[in-house]
Each structure stands twice: as C-alpha cells, then as structure tokens.
Amino acid sequence: MKWAWLVVGMGVVLSGCTSVAEIEHSPETLSVISGKTPKQYTDCLVAKLADTRKPSTVEPHKEGFRVIVPQKMSSGPAAVITIDERSSGSSIKVQEHLQNFPLRPGDVRKAATACISG
C-alpha cells in the first residue's frame, strides 16, 4: 500500500506546472510522416483525444498546425504536437511533458499513431 502512495505522490510531483516552450525544448517522443494533409491529420488527432482529455488547442503553425494537449488531472499542457505540410502529406512531431516517466498516460501517443494512415 505504501508503494501505491509513493507512485501517486511521484506522479503529482512530476506533473507540476510546465509550459509549451519547455515541452518544445524536450526530445521528441514520436516523429513520423503521414500521407494525410495537416488539416486531415489534425482533425483526426483532436477527435481521438476528445475521448480521453479536455479539448485540445489548435493553432496555425508555419504551413500546418500545432496542437497543445492538456494534462488529464491538472492545468497546463501535457504534449505539443506539431504537424507541418510536406509535398505529399504531413510530418508529425510529438513532444510530451513526462517523456521519461514510465507511468505516463499513453493516449497521446496512441492517438498520434492511429491517425497516421487510418
């Protein structure tokens, strides 16, 4: 039982406030190419994330979009997903707040992967 509280406590401590700029300076947890346009990929991603999180923020970014995914249990961003236009689709870069924390929710990565071709 003590271990359970330790894990919960560590999760609360590690999920502290962070900013979009801090996440954008962290290593990528996923970098892929999709045949979908940035708009098609963004629409798919936002729809899939709506099942597990509060609404994501979508902003124009260069020739594509930047999706800011909110944390599940606290305020602030959990991930930043950059979708840029390519000649034959999109390049997608996922950066997460707790990229090295093994117990982080996997819904962001799952949604990002599911939207690549489906």
FITORKE-958663 format. One record per atom (N, C-alpha, C): residue in one letter; x, y, z; chain. Coordinates in nm, 4 decimals, padded with zeros to 6 digits. Example, Ala and Ser with C-alpha at 12.3 -4.5 7.8 and 13.67 -1.06 7.14 Angstrom:
   type         xx         yy         zz   mol
      A    01.3190   -00.5690    00.7800     A
      A    01.2300   -00.4500    00.7800     A
      A    01.3200   -00.3300    00.7800     A
      S    01.2850   -00.2250    00.7080     A
      S    01.3670   -00.1060    00.7140     A
      S    01.2900    00.0030    00.7870     A
***
This chain:
   type         xx         yy         zz   mol
      M    00.0829   -00.1202    00.0000     A
      M    00.0000    00.0000    00.0000     A
      M    00.0870    00.1262    00.0000     A
      K    00.1993    00.1192    00.0730     A
      K    00.2886    00.2349    00.0767     A
      K    00.3457    00.2646   -00.0618     A
      W    00.3738    00.1583   -00.1387     A
      W    00.4267    00.1779   -00.2733     A
      W    00.3265    00.2489   -00.3636     A
      A    00.1992    00.2156   -00.3466     A
      A    00.0952    00.2798   -00.4275     A
      A    00.0925    00.4292   -00.4005     A
      W    00.1014    00.4662   -00.2755     A
      W    00.1011    00.6089   -00.2410     A
      W    00.2276    00.6783   -00.2903     A
      L    00.3387    00.6069   -00.2884     A
      L    00.4630    00.6639   -00.3393     A
      L    00.4511    00.6922   -00.4890     A
      V    00.3948    00.5983   -00.5635     A
      V    00.3774    00.6176   -00.7081     A
      V    00.2826    00.7338   -00.7349     A
      V    00.1722    00.7402   -00.6625     A
      V    00.0763    00.8506   -00.6799     A
      V    00.1432    00.9832   -00.6449     A
      G    00.2162    00.9847   -00.5355     A
      G    00.2851    01.1077   -00.4937     A
      G    00.3866    01.1537   -00.5964     A
      M    00.4635    01.0605   -00.6526     A
      M    00.5612    01.0958   -00.7555     A
      M    00.4914    01.1511   -00.8800     A
      G    00.3782    01.0917   -00.9144     A
      G    00.3030    01.1411   -01.0295     A
      G    00.2558    01.2836   -01.0097     A
      V    00.2101    01.3143   -00.8888     A
      V    00.1641    01.4502   -00.8593     A
      V    00.2808    01.5474   -00.8637     A
      V    00.3944    01.5094   -00.8059     A
      V    00.5120    01.5961   -00.8062     A
      V    00.5620    01.6191   -00.9474     A
      L    00.5698    01.5132   -01.0273     A
      L    00.6211    01.5254   -01.1630     A
      L    00.5260    01.5950   -01.2583     A
      S    00.3983    01.5989   -01.2262     A
      S    00.3023    01.6608   -01.3171     A
      S    00.2847    01.8090   -01.2895     A
      G    00.3778    01.8681   -01.2187     A
      G    00.3703    02.0096   -01.1860     A
      G    00.3575    02.0977   -01.3087     A
      C    00.3580    02.2249   -01.2865     A
      C    00.3382    02.3210   -01.3943     A
      C    00.4527    02.3147   -01.4945     A
      T    00.4183    02.3214   -01.6171     A
      T    00.5150    02.3276   -01.7255     A
      T    00.4567    02.4168   -01.8333     A
      S    00.5393    02.4597   -01.9254     A
      S    00.4901    02.5482   -02.0305     A
      S    00.5103    02.4833   -02.1665     A
      V    00.4451    02.5393   -02.2654     A
      V    00.4586    02.4909   -02.4026     A
      V    00.6042    02.5032   -02.4469     A
      A    00.6692    02.6142   -02.4123     A
      A    00.8089    02.6354   -02.4511     A
      A    00.9001    02.5286   -02.3915     A
      E    00.8763    02.4904   -02.2665     A
      E    00.9567    02.3852   -02.2032     A
      E    00.9379    02.2514   -02.2742     A
      I    00.8145    02.2212   -02.3086     A
      I    00.7875    02.0949   -02.3787     A
      I    00.8522    02.0968   -02.5169     A
      E    00.8473    02.2101   -02.5848     A
      E    00.9055    02.2197   -02.7194     A
      E    01.0578    02.2044   -02.7175     A
      H    01.1199    02.2242   -02.6039     A
      H    01.2648    02.2057   -02.5919     A
      H    01.3019    02.0649   -02.5459     A
      S    01.2025    01.9812   -02.5221     A
      S    01.2289    01.8439   -02.4802     A
      S    01.2445    01.7553   -02.6041     A
      P    01.3071    01.6385   -02.5882     A
      P    01.3230    01.5473   -02.7027     A
      P    01.1874    01.4986   -02.7549     A
      E    01.1842    01.4663   -02.8828     A
      E    01.0615    01.4136   -02.9446     A
      E    01.0374    01.2715   -02.8954     A
      T    00.9106    01.2397   -02.8693     A
      T    00.8763    01.1022   -02.8343     A
      T    00.8241    01.0266   -02.9562     A
      L    00.7906    01.0999   -03.0618     A
      L    00.7450    01.0383   -03.1855     A
      L    00.7689    01.1370   -03.2994     A
      S    00.8234    01.0880   -03.4095     A
      S    00.8451    01.1705   -03.5275     A
      S    00.8152    01.0827   -03.6488     A
      V    00.7062    01.1152   -03.7196     A
      V    00.6611    01.0312   -03.8311     A
      V    00.6134    01.1166   -03.9482     A
      I    00.5875    01.0486   -04.0589     A
      I    00.5333    01.1132   -04.1791     A
      I    00.4010    01.0460   -04.2115     A
      S    00.3022    01.1275   -04.2523     A
      S    00.1706    01.0766   -04.2885     A
      S    00.1352    01.1239   -04.4294     A
      G    00.0546    01.0463   -04.4976     A
      G    00.0050    01.0856   -04.6290     A
      G   -00.1113    01.1823   -04.6205     A
      K   -00.1618    01.2053   -04.4993     A
      K   -00.2737    01.2984   -04.4804     A
      K   -00.2242    01.4422   -04.4829     A
      T   -00.3134    01.5326   -04.5218     A
      T   -00.2812    01.6748   -04.5133     A
      T   -00.2755    01.7146   -04.3660     A
      P   -00.2122    01.8266   -04.3326     A
      P   -00.2110    01.8705   -04.1931     A
      P   -00.3518    01.8864   -04.1349     A
      K   -00.4457    01.9349   -04.2141     A
      K   -00.5840    01.9526   -04.1666     A
      K   -00.6481    01.8176   -04.1366     A
      Q   -00.6329    01.7206   -04.2270     A
      Q   -00.6910    01.5876   -04.2054     A
      Q   -00.6315    01.5213   -04.0806     A
      Y   -00.4995    01.5304   -04.0660     A
      Y   -00.4341    01.4686   -03.9509     A
      Y   -00.4773    01.5371   -03.8213     A
      T   -00.4810    01.6685   -03.8202     A
      T   -00.5205    01.7438   -03.7010     A
      T   -00.6633    01.7110   -03.6607     A
      D   -00.7546    01.7057   -03.7571     A
      D   -00.8944    01.6721   -03.7266     A
      D   -00.9053    01.5333   -03.6643     A
      C   -00.8328    01.4373   -03.7181     A
      C   -00.8339    01.3010   -03.6648     A
      C   -00.7780    01.2993   -03.5229     A
      L   -00.6656    01.3655   -03.5020     A
      L   -00.5997    01.3676   -03.3718     A
      L   -00.6883    01.4302   -03.2642     A
      V   -00.7453    01.5446   -03.2938     A
      V   -00.8308    01.6141   -03.1970     A
      V   -00.9535    01.5288   -03.1619     A
      A   -01.0104    01.4624   -03.2603     A
      A   -01.1270    01.3760   -03.2353     A
      A   -01.0900    01.2588   -03.1451     A
      K   -00.9758    01.1962   -03.1708     A
      K   -00.9340    01.0817   -03.0885     A
      K   -00.9002    01.1242   -02.9459     A
      L   -00.8366    01.2388   -02.9287     A
      L   -00.8007    01.2860   -02.7953     A
      L   -00.9226    01.3340   -02.7163     A
      A   -01.0296    01.3710   -02.7848     A
      A   -01.1508    01.4172   -02.7163     A
      A   -01.2135    01.3072   -02.6316     A
      D   -01.1832    01.1812   -02.6619     A
      D   -01.2363    01.0694   -02.5846     A
      D   -01.1730    01.0592   -02.4459     A
      T   -01.0500    01.1098   -02.4300     A
      T   -00.9776    01.0906   -02.3044     A
      T   -00.9351    01.2188   -02.2342     A
      R   -00.9479    01.3320   -02.2992     A
      R   -00.8999    01.4582   -02.2415     A
      R   -00.9948    01.5736   -02.2699     A
      K   -00.9690    01.6839   -02.2004     A
      K   -01.0407    01.8078   -02.2305     A
      K   -01.0000    01.8517   -02.3710     A
      P   -01.0737    01.9450   -02.4315     A
      P   -01.0409    01.9862   -02.5692     A
      P   -00.8985    02.0385   -02.5845     A
      S   -00.8353    01.9993   -02.6916     A
      S   -00.7007    02.0461   -02.7238     A
      S   -00.7090    02.1819   -02.7917     A
      T   -00.6005    02.2568   -02.7841     A
      T   -00.5913    02.3859   -02.8503     A
      T   -00.5189    02.3667   -02.9823     A
      V   -00.5786    02.4143   -03.0907     A
      V   -00.5175    02.4039   -03.2233     A
      V   -00.4801    02.5435   -03.2692     A
      E   -00.3525    02.5606   -03.3070     A
      E   -00.3024    02.6897   -03.3522     A
      E   -00.2369    02.6731   -03.4888     A
      P   -00.2481    02.7749   -03.5749     A
      P   -00.1729    02.7695   -03.7006     A
      P   -00.0231    02.7710   -03.6694     A
      H    00.0549    02.6976   -03.7454     A
      H    00.1995    02.6917   -03.7225     A
      H    00.2683    02.6729   -03.8563     A
      K    00.3455    02.7686   -03.8987     A
      K    00.4129    02.7653   -04.0291     A
      K    00.3107    02.7278   -04.1359     A
      E    00.3314    02.6149   -04.2034     A
      E    00.2351    02.5697   -04.3050     A
      E    00.1613    02.4468   -04.2554     A
      G    00.1154    02.4535   -04.1313     A
      G    00.0450    02.3416   -04.0707     A
      G   -00.0209    02.3861   -03.9410     A
      F   -00.0142    02.2990   -03.8403     A
      F   -00.0799    02.3272   -03.7129     A
      F    00.0061    02.2818   -03.5959     A
      R   -00.0213    02.3421   -03.4816     A
      R    00.0365    02.2984   -03.3553     A
      R   -00.0800    02.2671   -03.2626     A
      V   -00.0812    02.1449   -03.2087     A
      V   -00.1878    02.1011   -03.1190     A
      V   -00.1294    02.0943   -02.9781     A
      I   -00.1924    02.1667   -02.8859     A
      I   -00.1495    02.1659   -02.7465     A
      I   -00.2502    02.0817   -02.6693     A
      V   -00.2015    01.9692   -02.6163     A
      V   -00.2862    01.8720   -02.5471     A
      V   -00.2811    01.9003   -02.3971     A
      P   -00.3974    01.9192   -02.3323     A
      P   -00.3976    01.9482   -02.1888     A
      P   -00.3685    01.8241   -02.1046     A
      Q   -00.3178    01.8474   -01.9831     A
      Q   -00.2974    01.7372   -01.8901     A
      Q   -00.4323    01.6836   -01.8449     A
      K   -00.4329    01.5603   -01.7970     A
      K   -00.5581    01.4980   -01.7544     A
      K   -00.6064    01.5501   -01.6191     A
      M   -00.5147    01.5625   -01.5228     A
      M   -00.5585    01.5927   -01.3872     A
      M   -00.5166    01.7296   -01.3347     A
      S   -00.4413    01.8051   -01.4106     A
      S   -00.4019    01.9375   -01.3643     A
      S   -00.3993    02.0327   -01.4827     A
      S   -00.3763    02.1573   -01.4548     A
      S   -00.3731    02.2547   -01.5630     A
      S   -00.2367    02.2514   -01.6310     A
      G   -00.2312    02.3057   -01.7463     A
      G   -00.1074    02.3092   -01.8215     A
      G   -00.1058    02.2062   -01.9315     A
      P   -00.0083    02.2183   -02.0211     A
      P   -00.0001    02.1262   -02.1343     A
      P    00.0664    01.9939   -02.0981     A
      A    00.0206    01.8869   -02.1596     A
      A    00.0804    01.7541   -02.1434     A
      A    00.1687    01.7212   -02.2635     A
      A    00.1319    01.7743   -02.3797     A
      A    00.2073    01.7453   -02.5014     A
      A    00.1859    01.8557   -02.6036     A
      V    00.2838    01.8678   -02.6919     A
      V    00.2740    01.9588   -02.8054     A
      V    00.2990    01.8748   -02.9296     A
      I    00.2049    01.8798   -03.0220     A
      I    00.2162    01.8025   -03.1459     A
      I    00.2201    01.9012   -03.2616     A
      T    00.3280    01.8957   -03.3368     A
      T    00.3470    01.9862   -03.4492     A
      T    00.3247    01.9085   -03.5781     A
      I    00.2334    01.9590   -03.6607     A
      I    00.2002    01.8958   -03.7876     A
      I    00.2354    01.9946   -03.8982     A
      D    00.3372    01.9630   -03.9759     A
      D    00.3818    02.0510   -04.0833     A
      D    00.3527    01.9887   -04.2189     A
      E    00.3228    02.0755   -04.3162     A
      E    00.2926    02.0291   -04.4514     A
      E    00.4198    01.9838   -04.5227     A
      R    00.4069    01.8738   -04.5955     A
      R    00.5120    01.8219   -04.6836     A
      R    00.4531    01.8127   -04.8233     A
      S    00.5360    01.7867   -04.9207     A
      S    00.4864    01.7789   -05.0584     A
      S    00.3837    01.6677   -05.0771     A
      S    00.3943    01.5609   -04.9992     A
      S    00.2997    01.4504   -05.0155     A
      S    00.2330    01.4129   -04.8832     A
      G    00.1977    01.5112   -04.8025     A
      G    00.1305    01.4828   -04.6758     A
      G    00.1787    01.5718   -04.5634     A
      S    00.2118    01.5080   -04.4499     A
      S    00.2496    01.5836   -04.3307     A
      S    00.3654    01.5179   -04.2576     A
      S    00.4421    01.6003   -04.1877     A
      S    00.5397    01.5470   -04.0932     A
      S    00.4862    01.5803   -03.9543     A
      I    00.4928    01.4835   -03.8651     A
      I    00.4340    01.4969   -03.7316     A
      I    00.5434    01.4784   -03.6281     A
      K    00.5468    01.5700   -03.5308     A
      K    00.6439    01.5631   -03.4226     A
      K    00.5682    01.5740   -03.2902     A
      V    00.5833    01.4742   -03.2040     A
      V    00.5171    01.4718   -03.0737     A
      V    00.6219    01.4940   -02.9649     A
      Q    00.5953    01.5889   -02.8782     A
      Q    00.6811    01.6148   -02.7626     A
      Q    00.5918    01.6139   -02.6393     A
      E    00.6292    01.5340   -02.5395     A
      E    00.5465    01.5177   -02.4210     A
      E    00.6162    01.5703   -02.2968     A
      H    00.5350    01.6118   -02.2003     A
      H    00.5843    01.6670   -02.0744     A
      H    00.6621    01.5639   -01.9945     A
      L    00.6129    01.4467   -01.9774     A
      L    00.6771    01.3429   -01.8961     A
      L    00.7336    01.2319   -01.9837     A
      Q    00.8141    01.2674   -02.0840     A
      Q    00.8586    01.1670   -02.1795     A
      Q    00.9404    01.0544   -02.1162     A
      N    01.0053    01.0757   -02.0033     A
      N    01.0860    00.9704   -01.9403     A
      N    01.0151    00.9025   -01.8237     A
      F    00.8916    00.9396   -01.7947     A
      F    00.8172    00.8819   -01.6837     A
      F    00.7419    00.7594   -01.7348     A
      P    00.7752    00.6393   -01.6874     A
      P    00.7170    00.5171   -01.7442     A
      P    00.5670    00.5021   -01.7228     A
      L    00.5090    00.5706   -01.6260     A
      L    00.3655    00.5558   -01.5987     A
      L    00.2803    00.6664   -01.6608     A
      R    00.3372    00.7422   -01.7566     A
      R    00.2592    00.8499   -01.8186     A
      R    00.1473    00.7886   -01.9024     A
      P    00.0360    00.8599   -01.9141     A
      P   -00.0741    00.8079   -01.9964     A
      P   -00.0279    00.7893   -02.1410     A
      G   -00.0726    00.6841   -02.2053     A
      G   -00.0309    00.6549   -02.3415     A
      G   -00.1295    00.7002   -02.4470     A
      D   -00.2333    00.7741   -02.4065     A
      D   -00.3372    00.8112   -02.5022     A
      D   -00.2890    00.9092   -02.6090     A
      V   -00.1934    00.9949   -02.5768     A
      V   -00.1441    01.0905   -02.6758     A
      V   -00.0688    01.0164   -02.7861     A
      R    00.0216    00.9310   -02.7476     A
      R    00.0990    00.8536   -02.8458     A
      R    00.0076    00.7608   -02.9263     A
      K   -00.0888    00.6997   -02.8592     A
      K   -00.1821    00.6091   -02.9275     A
      K   -00.2644    00.6854   -03.0321     A
      A   -00.3152    00.8031   -02.9969     A
      A   -00.3943    00.8835   -03.0896     A
      A   -00.3066    00.9317   -03.2061     A
      A   -00.1854    00.9768   -03.1743     A
      A   -00.0950    01.0252   -03.2796     A
      A   -00.0608    00.9146   -03.3778     A
      T   -00.0399    00.7937   -03.3283     A
      T   -00.0071    00.6797   -03.4138     A
      T   -00.1287    00.6341   -03.4952     A
      A   -00.2458    00.6321   -03.4316     A
      A   -00.3674    00.5859   -03.5003     A
      A   -00.4056    00.6752   -03.6174     A
      C   -00.3705    00.8022   -03.6115     A
      C   -00.4104    00.8964   -03.7170     A
      C   -00.3135    00.9021   -03.8341     A
      I   -00.2027    00.8315   -03.8272     A
      I   -00.1024    00.8389   -03.9353     A
      I   -00.1630    00.7975   -04.0686     A
      S   -00.2297    00.6835   -04.0731     A
      S   -00.2815    00.6377   -04.2015     A
      S   -00.4316    00.6106   -04.1993     A
      G   -00.4880    00.5820   -04.0827     A
      G   -00.6274    00.5406   -04.0727     A
      G   -00.7253    00.6365   -04.1052     A
***
